[in-house]
Amino acid sequence: MGEPAFDKKRLFSDQRYPNVVVSKKGTVIAVWGNSGVAIRRSEDGGKSWGEPINVSEKGYNGGGAIVDNGSGEILLFVEDRQPPAPLTVYRSKDDGLNWKPQKTVIEKDLNGNNPSMHMNESGITLMVGPKKGRLLRATRFYGSNEREAEWSKHYTNAIYSDDGGKSWKTSSPFPENGTGEAALVELSDGRIYYNSRVHWPERPNNRRRREAWSFDGGETWKDWKIVQALPDGDQGRAYGCMAGMTRIPSNDKDVIIFSNLDTDASHRERVTVWASLDAGKTWPVKRLVDGGRSGYSSLSVGRHGTPSEGWIYLHYEHDPFKGSHMARFNLSWLLEGELTGDGDLPKLKRGN
C-alpha cells in the first residue's frame, strides 16, 4: 500500500494466450503464444523487458505456468495444437533464460479422462498445511473437441504434483459440467479457492462466474455456486472468457485480485480488475484497466525484497489476435476504483 501507481506496456504484437508469473528472484515472466510459445522477462519489476525467448517453435500455450517455490524452477505447459492434443512440459532452471522439455506423467481423472491444460490461469505452490510444497494448477476435460455438441461434457478440474512436477495426479471434476478455463489461489488457512469460466450457454445464469473450494490441497472440490458479482466475459453473449486471478501474499489477510471483461457488448472489450478483501466472499471494488478491445487475461504479484515487490501484474490480450499488453499497478490504485455494491470496502492503512 503506497501511493497509487499504474502503467502499461505492449509486449507482443500477434497471436494469443497470456500467462504471467514472478520467479523467486523477482523476475517477471510473461508467457504467450498459440503458434509457438515464447516468453519475455523483466528483471527490474516491469520497467523494461528483454527480447522474446522461444520455448517451443510450435504449439499452444496451455496456461498454468508454475514457479516451484521450493526449487525456484519454472514449468510451462505446451499442447501441440487446439486440444485435446499431445502435451510437452518445459522446465527452466535458470530463471527463464533457457527451457528444456521433460518427461512427464499425468494420471487420468476418476472418469478415465485425460486432463487438458488449455487455457487456464497460472498455477501455484501450496505454502501452508500438510500439502505444503505441492504444485497445483487448473485443468479441464475437453470432451472429444470444442464443438458445441461437446460443451455439456466439459468440466474443469486440476492436476497436482508432490515431486516437483515430474508426475501429476488429476483431481475430481468441478461439480458442474459445462465449465472450462479456471483459476485458483491458496488462502492463508490452506483452503483452495477455485473460480471458473462457463463454457455451456444452457447453464443457468451463464454470464456469471462459478466458484468452488478444496479442503484437501486441490484433490476434490465442494460447495460450488454462482458468483453473482463477477462477470464471465462480455455480457452480450453467453460464451465466457478466460480470467486472471491471484492473491496478495500475506499471512493473515486474504486479498484476491480478479480480472475479466466488464461490458454489456457482444464482443470482448474493457478488461477490468476486481478486489476481494475477505477471501472471495464479496467483491466490493473494481477498476477499468483498458477501455479498448481486450480478451484473455492473467494476473500475478511481485516478490518481497525484489524490484517486483508491491506490484500486481496483468498480462492481457490487447486485441485478440493482435498482441498483448502488460499492465502493472499497486493495490492502492485498484482500491481507488468504482464501488460495486457487493459488500463494504474496509479501509486499509498504508504499509499494511
C-alpha positions in Angstrom: 0.0 0.0 0.0 1.9 3.0 -1.3 0.8 5.9 -3.4 -1.4 4.8 -6.3 0.6 3.7 -9.3 -0.2 2.3 -12.8 1.5 1.9 -16.1 1.3 -0.5 -19.1 3.5 -1.6 -22.0 2.9 -3.6 -25.2 4.8 -6.9 -25.1 3.7 -9.0 -28.1 2.3 -7.9 -31.5 0.5 -11.0 -32.7 -1.0 -14.4 -31.6 -2.9 -15.1 -28.3 -3.0 -16.8 -24.9 -1.3 -15.0 -21.9 0.1 -16.1 -18.6 2.4 -14.2 -16.2 4.4 -15.5 -13.2 7.0 -13.9 -11.0 10.1 -16.1 -10.2 11.6 -16.5 -6.7 14.3 -13.9 -7.7 11.5 -11.4 -8.7 11.9 -11.8 -12.4 8.5 -11.1 -14.1 7.9 -13.7 -16.9 5.2 -13.1 -19.5 4.2 -16.3 -21.4 2.5 -16.0 -24.8 1.5 -17.8 -28.0 -0.7 -20.1 -30.0 1.6 -20.7 -32.9 4.7 -21.4 -30.9 5.3 -20.3 -27.3 7.6 -17.6 -26.2 8.4 -15.6 -23.0 9.7 -12.2 -22.2 11.5 -11.4 -18.9 11.8 -8.3 -16.8 14.4 -8.1 -14.0 13.5 -4.6 -12.9 9.9 -5.1 -11.8 8.4 -4.4 -15.2 10.1 -1.2 -16.2 11.9 -2.8 -19.1 11.6 -6.1 -20.9 14.1 -8.4 -22.7 13.6 -9.7 -26.2 11.3 -12.8 -26.7 12.8 -16.2 -25.8 11.4 -19.1 -27.7 10.3 -22.0 -25.6 8.7 -24.0 -28.4 8.6 -23.4 -32.1 5.1 -24.8 -32.4 2.1 -25.4 -30.2 -0.3 -23.6 -27.9 0.5 -22.1 -24.5 -1.6 -24.3 -22.3 -1.7 -21.9 -19.4 -1.0 -22.9 -15.8 2.7 -21.8 -15.8 4.1 -22.5 -12.3 7.0 -21.3 -10.2 8.1 -24.0 -7.8 8.7 -22.0 -4.6 10.9 -24.8 -3.3 13.4 -25.2 -6.1 12.8 -21.9 -7.9 12.4 -23.8 -11.2 9.6 -22.8 -13.6 7.3 -25.1 -15.6 5.4 -24.3 -18.8 2.8 -26.5 -20.5 2.6 -26.6 -24.3 0.0 -28.5 -26.3 0.7 -29.4 -29.9 -2.5 -27.8 -31.2 -6.0 -26.9 -30.2 -6.8 -29.6 -27.6 -7.3 -32.4 -27.0 -3.7 -32.7 -28.1 -0.3 -34.1 -27.0 1.4 -32.2 -24.3 5.0 -31.2 -23.6 6.1 -29.7 -20.3 9.1 -27.4 -20.4 11.3 -26.6 -17.4 13.7 -23.7 -16.7 16.3 -24.0 -14.0 17.9 -20.6 -14.7 15.1 -18.1 -14.1 13.5 -18.4 -17.5 16.6 -17.9 -19.7 16.6 -21.5 -21.0 14.0 -24.2 -21.4 14.1 -27.9 -21.9 11.4 -30.5 -22.4 11.0 -33.1 -19.6 9.4 -36.5 -19.3 6.1 -36.0 -17.5 3.4 -38.5 -16.3 -0.1 -37.3 -15.7 -2.7 -39.7 -14.4 -6.3 -39.7 -15.8 -9.2 -38.5 -13.6 -11.7 -40.7 -11.9 -13.8 -40.8 -15.0 -10.9 -42.2 -17.0 -10.4 -38.9 -18.9 -7.1 -37.1 -19.7 -6.9 -33.5 -18.5 -6.3 -30.8 -21.0 -4.1 -27.8 -20.0 -5.8 -25.3 -22.2 -6.3 -22.4 -21.3 -6.1 -21.7 -17.5 -4.6 -19.2 -15.1 -1.0 -19.7 -13.8 -0.5 -22.5 -11.2 0.7 -22.2 -7.6 2.9 -23.8 -4.9 1.0 -24.6 -1.7 2.5 -22.8 1.2 0.7 -24.0 4.3 -0.7 -27.2 5.7 0.1 -30.9 5.2 0.4 -30.5 1.4 3.0 -27.7 1.7 5.2 -27.7 -1.4 2.6 -29.3 -3.7 2.3 -27.8 -7.2 -1.3 -27.2 -8.3 -2.8 -25.8 -11.4 -6.3 -25.7 -13.0 -7.0 -28.0 -16.0 -10.1 -29.2 -17.8 -11.7 -32.1 -19.6 -12.3 -31.0 -23.2 -14.6 -33.8 -24.4 -13.6 -35.0 -27.9 -13.3 -31.5 -29.2 -14.5 -27.9 -28.7 -17.7 -28.2 -30.8 -20.9 -27.0 -29.2 -22.3 -30.6 -29.1 -19.5 -31.4 -26.6 -19.9 -28.5 -24.2 -22.3 -30.3 -21.9 -19.5 -32.9 -21.3 -16.8 -30.4 -20.5 -15.7 -29.8 -16.9 -12.9 -28.1 -15.1 -10.5 -29.9 -12.6 -6.9 -29.6 -11.6 -3.6 -31.5 -11.6 -1.3 -31.7 -8.6 2.3 -32.9 -8.1 4.2 -33.7 -4.9 7.5 -34.4 -6.7 8.3 -31.0 -8.2 6.3 -31.5 -11.4 7.6 -34.8 -12.7 4.4 -36.8 -12.1 0.9 -35.5 -11.6 -2.5 -36.7 -10.4 -5.8 -35.3 -11.5 -8.4 -34.0 -9.1 -12.0 -34.9 -9.0 -14.1 -32.9 -11.5 -15.6 -29.5 -10.6 -19.1 -30.2 -9.5 -20.8 -28.5 -12.5 -20.5 -29.6 -16.1 -20.1 -27.1 -18.9 -17.2 -25.3 -17.2 -13.8 -24.7 -18.6 -10.8 -22.3 -18.2 -10.3 -21.7 -14.5 -8.1 -20.1 -11.8 -7.2 -21.0 -8.3 -5.5 -19.5 -5.2 -4.5 -20.8 -1.8 -5.8 -18.9 1.2 -3.9 -18.2 4.5 -5.7 -21.1 6.2 -4.8 -23.6 3.4 -8.2 -23.7 1.6 -8.1 -23.5 -2.2 -10.5 -21.1 -3.8 -11.4 -22.1 -7.4 -13.0 -19.8 -9.9 -14.2 -21.0 -13.4 -15.5 -19.8 -16.7 -18.8 -21.3 -18.0 -18.5 -22.9 -21.4 -22.0 -24.1 -22.0 -24.7 -21.4 -22.7 -27.5 -23.6 -21.5 -26.4 -23.4 -17.9 -28.4 -21.1 -15.6 -27.2 -17.6 -15.1 -24.4 -18.4 -17.6 -23.0 -14.9 -17.8 -21.6 -15.1 -14.2 -18.5 -16.9 -12.9 -18.6 -20.2 -10.9 -16.6 -21.0 -7.7 -15.8 -24.0 -5.5 -13.5 -24.9 -2.7 -11.0 -27.6 -1.8 -10.1 -28.6 1.8 -7.6 -31.3 0.8 -5.0 -29.5 -1.3 -6.8 -29.5 -4.6 -7.9 -33.1 -4.7 -11.6 -32.6 -4.5 -14.0 -29.6 -5.0 -17.1 -28.7 -2.9 -19.7 -26.1 -2.2 -19.9 -24.7 -5.8 -22.1 -21.7 -6.5 -22.6 -18.9 -9.0 -20.6 -15.7 -8.2 -23.2 -13.0 -8.9 -20.6 -10.2 -8.5 -18.2 -11.3 -11.2 -19.0 -11.3 -15.0 -17.8 -14.1 -17.2 -16.6 -12.1 -20.1 -18.6 -9.8 -22.3 -22.3 -9.9 -21.2 -23.8 -9.5 -24.6 -23.4 -13.2 -25.2 -23.3 -16.4 -23.1 -19.8 -17.6 -24.0 -17.5 -16.6 -21.2 -13.8 -15.6 -21.2 -10.6 -16.8 -19.5 -10.0 -14.7 -16.4 -7.0 -13.9 -14.3 -6.8 -14.4 -10.5 -4.1 -14.0 -7.8 -3.8 -13.5 -4.1 -1.8 -10.7 -2.4 0.9 -12.6 -0.3 0.0 -12.1 3.4 0.0 -14.3 6.5 -3.4 -13.1 7.7 -5.2 -11.1 5.0 -6.9 -12.9 2.1 -7.0 -10.2 -0.6 -7.8 -11.8 -4.0 -7.5 -9.9 -7.3 -9.6 -11.0 -10.3 -9.5 -9.8 -13.9 -12.1 -10.1 -16.8 -14.1 -8.1 -19.2 -16.7 -5.6 -17.9 -19.0 -4.8 -20.8 -22.6 -5.4 -21.9 -21.4 -5.6 -25.5 -21.3 -8.8 -27.6 -17.6 -8.5 -28.2 -14.6 -8.6 -26.0 -13.5 -5.2 -24.5 -12.9 -3.3 -21.3 -10.5 -5.5 -19.3 -11.1 -4.7 -15.6 -9.7 -5.8 -12.2 -11.8 -6.5 -9.1 -10.6 -6.9 -5.4 -12.0 -9.1 -2.7 -10.7 -8.4 0.8 -12.5 -11.3 2.5 -11.3 -14.4 0.7 -13.8 -14.2 -2.1 -17.0 -13.6 -0.1 -17.5 -10.2 -1.6 -16.0 -8.1 -4.5 -16.7 -4.5 -3.4 -14.4 -2.6 -5.8 -13.3 -2.7 -9.5 -11.2 -0.6 -11.8 -11.0 -0.4 -15.5 -7.6 -1.1 -17.0 -8.2 -0.7 -20.7 -11.3 0.6 -22.4 -10.5 -0.8 -25.8 -10.7 -4.3 -27.3 -9.3 -7.0 -25.0 -9.7 -10.6 -24.2 -8.0 -13.3 -22.1 -6.0 -12.2 -19.1 -3.6 -13.4 -16.4 -2.5 -12.0 -13.0 0.5 -12.3 -10.7 2.1 -10.4 -7.8 5.6 -9.3 -7.0 8.1 -10.9 -4.6 9.2 -9.4 -1.3 12.7 -7.9 -1.4 12.9 -7.7 -5.2 12.1 -4.9 -7.7 8.7 -6.6 -8.3 7.6 -6.1 -4.7 4.3 -4.2 -4.3 3.3 -4.6 -7.9 0.3 -6.5 -9.4 0.9 -7.7 -13.0 -1.9 -8.1 -15.6 -0.9 -9.7 -18.9 -3.8 -9.4 -21.3 -4.8 -9.8 -24.9 -5.0 -6.1 -26.0 -7.0 -7.0 -29.1 -7.5 -10.7 -29.8 -5.0 -12.0 -32.4 -3.2 -8.7 -32.4 -0.9 -9.0 -29.4 -0.7 -8.3 -25.6 -0.1 -5.6 -23.1 1.3 -5.9 -19.6 -0.2 -3.5 -17.0 1.3 -3.1 -13.6 -0.4 -1.4 -10.7 -0.5 -1.5 -6.9 -3.3 -2.2 -4.6 -3.8 1.4 -3.7 -4.6 2.2 -7.3 -7.2 -0.6 -7.5 -8.9 0.5 -4.3 -9.5 3.9 -5.7 -11.8 2.3 -8.3 -15.5 2.1 -8.6 -17.6 0.6 -5.8 -19.6 -2.4 -7.0 -22.2 -2.6 -4.1 -21.2 -6.2 -3.4 -20.2 -5.8 0.3 -18.4 -3.0 2.0 -14.8 -1.8 1.2 -12.8 -1.7 4.5 -10.1 0.9 4.9 -6.5 -0.4 4.7 -3.7 1.5 6.2 -0.7 2.5 4.1 2.0 -0.2 4.5 -0.4 -3.0 5.5 
